């Protein structure tokens, strides 16, 4: 098998696995009930169910930065539209706002506080230590290690490994190059 054909087939195989992993699972068949259900009186609801409240703290880029903050906010808006989640955000104008904004959301009773960007790591970690029953998530950080903090960082190394493998398989000169950010 030629090297070029091997590379093309490898890429197609990886793409097939990636696409199949994104497919919706097929629901398991359910058996029809064998007898009529018993009708019971519905329980009386005394109060409305609690609405989940997710709150976002931006870094100094602001909510319209066309990057992490804006993308995270789009996700929050989607959660509101599709899941009925109550959402809010606070924009940090300077680094000293991080801790203040996070603590404002702790006091506001947010169920989940999402801080966006590695610049908020120290403030998020401090708030998580001070509020062990509060749930936090942080974007672009996965090293905090606290049980009440979900770190969310892209695994760029995996994608770039595959891109490098593909480039190495396709080069005619024996050389490859890359363009990366900091």
Secondary structure by P-SEA (a helix, b strand, c coil): ccaaaaaaaaaaaaaaaaaaaacccccccccccccccccccccccccccccbbbbbbbcccccccccaaaaaaaaaaaaaaccccccbbbbbccccaaaaaaaaaaaacccbbbbccccaaaaaaaaaaacccbbbbbccccccccccbbbbbbaaaaaaaaaaaaaaaccccccccccccc
